[in-house]
Amino acid sequence: MYAIISDRGQQRTVREGDVLLCDWKEGREAGEALTFDKVLLVSNEGQVTVGTPLVDGASVTAEVLGPVKGPKLVVFRFKRRKNVRVKKGHRQKYLQVRVTGINA
């Protein structure tokens, strides 16, 4: 059984037990339950239900594992012969969740 969910503009295929990195959601603690209501497709033992655009009554529940940081990125910008050099770093925050159930 799997489902396709939409979370903040990103579509993801999820199965029960999958661990996902979602966008950082402020105020979420480890062990909390999280519900994704925007379910676009549910497949259950060969029976596929496609929403228009969402599947009515379907949801995906997940457990918050905690915050994690993504890879460190270095952005370097320069203009030749002008002595202009700018070095910036960025590290995105994510929320790690484990899918606990798909309710069709």
URNOR-V18835 format. One record per backbone hydrogen bond with DSSP energy under -0.5 kcal/mol. NH is the residue of the N-H (numbers start at 0). CO is the residue of the C=O. E is the energy in kcal/mol with one decimal. If there is no record, write none. Layout:
nh = <NH	NH>
co = <CO	CO>
e = <E	E>
//
This chain:
nh = <1	2	3	4	4	5	6	6	9	11	13	13	15	16	17	19	19	21	21	23	25	27	30	31	33	35	36	38	39	39	40	41	42	43	43	46	47	48	48	49	50	51	54	57	58	59	60	61	62	63	64	65	67	69	72	74	74	75	76	78	81	83	84	85	87	87	89	91	93	94	95	95	96	96	97	98	99	100	102	102	103>
co = <42	13	40	2	11	37	4	9	6	4	2	11	0	98	14	17	96	19	94	92	23	24	63	28	61	59	34	36	3	37	3	48	1	41	46	43	45	41	46	47	39	53	38	54	102	35	100	33	97	31	95	95	93	91	89	72	87	73	85	83	78	78	82	76	74	85	72	70	67	21	65	93	19	94	62	17	60	60	58	100	101>
e = <-1.7	-2.3	-2.3	-0.5	-2.6	-2.4	-0.5	-3.0	-1.3	-2.4	-3.1	-0.6	-0.6	-2.5	-1.9	-0.5	-2.9	-0.6	-2.8	-0.8	-0.5	-1.1	-3.4	-1.6	-3.2	-3.1	-0.6	-1.6	-2.9	-0.6	-1.2	-2.3	-2.8	-0.5	-2.7	-1.7	-0.7	-3.2	-0.5	-0.6	-2.5	-1.2	-2.8	-1.3	-2.2	-2.1	-2.4	-2.9	-3.0	-2.7	-3.2	-1.3	-2.2	-3.1	-2.9	-0.5	-3.5	-0.6	-2.7	-1.9	-1.4	-0.9	-0.6	-2.9	-2.9	-0.5	-2.2	-0.5	-3.0	-2.3	-2.7	-0.5	-2.3	-0.5	-2.6	-2.6	-2.3	-1.7	-3.0	-0.5	-0.7>
//
